[in-house]
Amino acid sequence: MHYEVEQKFRVLHESALLEQLEDLGICWGDTVRQEDAYFNHPLRDFAETDEALRVRLDGSEAMFTYKGPRIDSATKTRQELELQIANPGTDGVSMKQFLLTLGFTYVHSVVKRRRKGMLSYQQQEVVVAFDEVQGLGTFVEFERVVAEDGLDNATALLTQLSASLGLEDGITTGYLDMLLR
């Protein structure tokens, strides 16, 4: 079982943060448009159970993602299962129709421009996502995917990284919840 350990922060000083990440040796990838369409379960309310099911369209890739309830209040740590889809249909229509046919209901979509990078920090790889989220603003996320026995180490590492960058007031709310409020 794998867990996603994530810290997210609102970006107030974009150029300063990007410079700090460059100084740490980040290796940036391309900027892509991501659309995450969220769905609710037919028999339980994911908002109440703190779960999530989404269809993600990420550039030329598409996947189903399930996220379990958060297990840590300091970070956004939760079980994550992803399934890559080879033929998602135009704009993910086949994937969305698949869920609707099974009784899931569409909730809302989150659209963002994401620039991902890899950063080696304390000899461990950290995924960095720089997000411009429609309707919300700019955010940075730090993430590690680990087995259960690596949760404490990943949490400590991300906490140290964010502190070294002067980032405070981490956000444990997802973009969907932020948009719905």
Residue pairs with C-beta under 8 A, 6 or more apart in sequence:
1 79
1 147
1 148
2 79
2 80
2 81
2 145
2 146
2 147
3 71
3 77
3 78
3 79
3 80
3 145
3 146
3 147
3 148
3 151
4 67
4 76
4 77
4 78
4 79
4 80
4 143
4 144
4 145
5 72
5 75
5 76
5 77
5 143
5 144
5 145
5 146
5 151
5 154
5 155
5 158
6 75
6 76
6 77
6 141
6 142
6 143
6 158
7 75
7 76
7 141
7 142
7 143
7 158
7 159
7 162
7 167
7 170
8 76
8 139
8 140
8 141
8 142
8 170
8 171
8 172
9 139
9 140
9 141
9 162
9 167
9 168
9 169
9 170
9 171
10 137
10 138
10 139
10 169
10 171
11 17
11 130
11 137
11 138
11 139
11 140
14 138
17 140
17 165
17 167
18 130
20 165
20 166
21 117
21 119
21 128
21 165
24 119
24 121
25 119
25 120
26 117
26 118
26 119
26 128
27 117
27 118
27 119
28 115
28 116
28 117
29 115
29 116
29 117
29 118
30 59
30 115
31 113
31 114
31 115
32 58
32 59
32 113
32 114
32 115
32 116
33 59
33 111
33 112
33 113
33 114
34 56
34 57
34 58
34 59
34 110
34 111
34 112
34 113
34 114
35 56
35 57
35 91
35 92
35 109
35 110
35 111
36 54
36 55
36 56
36 57
36 109
36 110
36 111
36 112
36 175
36 176
37 54
37 55
37 57
37 92
37 96
37 106
37 108
37 109
38 52
38 53
38 54
38 106
38 107
38 108
38 109
38 110
38 176
39 53
39 54
39 55
39 96
39 99
39 100
39 104
39 105
39 106
39 107
40 46
40 47
40 53
40 104
40 105
40 107
41 51
41 53
41 104
42 102
42 103
42 104
42 105
46 52
46 53
49 69
50 69
50 70
51 66
51 67
51 68
51 69
52 65
52 66
52 67
52 174
52 176
53 64
53 65
53 66
53 67
53 99
53 104
54 64
54 65
54 67
55 62
55 63
55 64
55 88
55 92
55 95
55 96
55 99
56 62
56 63
56 64
56 65
57 88
57 91
57 92
58 114
61 84
62 84
62 85
62 88
62 92
62 95
63 82
63 83
63 84
63 85
64 82
64 83
64 85
64 95
65 80
65 81
65 82
65 83
66 80
66 81
66 82
67 78
67 79
67 80
68 78
68 79
68 80
69 78
70 76
70 77
70 78
70 172
71 77
71 78
71 79
71 151
72 151
72 155
73 172
74 155
74 159
74 170
74 172
75 155
75 158
75 159
75 170
75 172
76 172
76 174
77 151
77 154
77 155
80 145
85 95
87 94
88 94
88 95
89 95
89 97
96 106
100 106
107 176
107 180
108 176
108 179
108 180
110 133
110 134
110 175
110 176
110 179
111 133
111 134
112 131
112 132
112 133
112 134
112 175
113 131
113 132
114 129
114 130
114 131
114 132
115 129
115 130
116 127
116 128
116 129
116 130
117 127
117 128
117 129
117 130
118 125
118 126
118 127
118 128
119 125
119 126
119 127
119 128
119 161
120 126
121 157
121 160
121 161
122 157
122 160
124 144
124 157
125 144
126 142
126 143
126 144
126 157
126 158
126 161
127 142
127 143
127 144
127 145
128 140
128 141
128 142
128 143
129 140
129 141
129 143
130 138
130 139
130 140
131 138
131 139
131 140
131 141
131 175
132 138
133 139
133 175
133 179
135 179
136 175
136 178
136 179
139 171
139 175
140 167
142 158
142 161
142 162
143 158
144 150
144 154
144 157
144 158
146 153
146 154
162 170
171 178
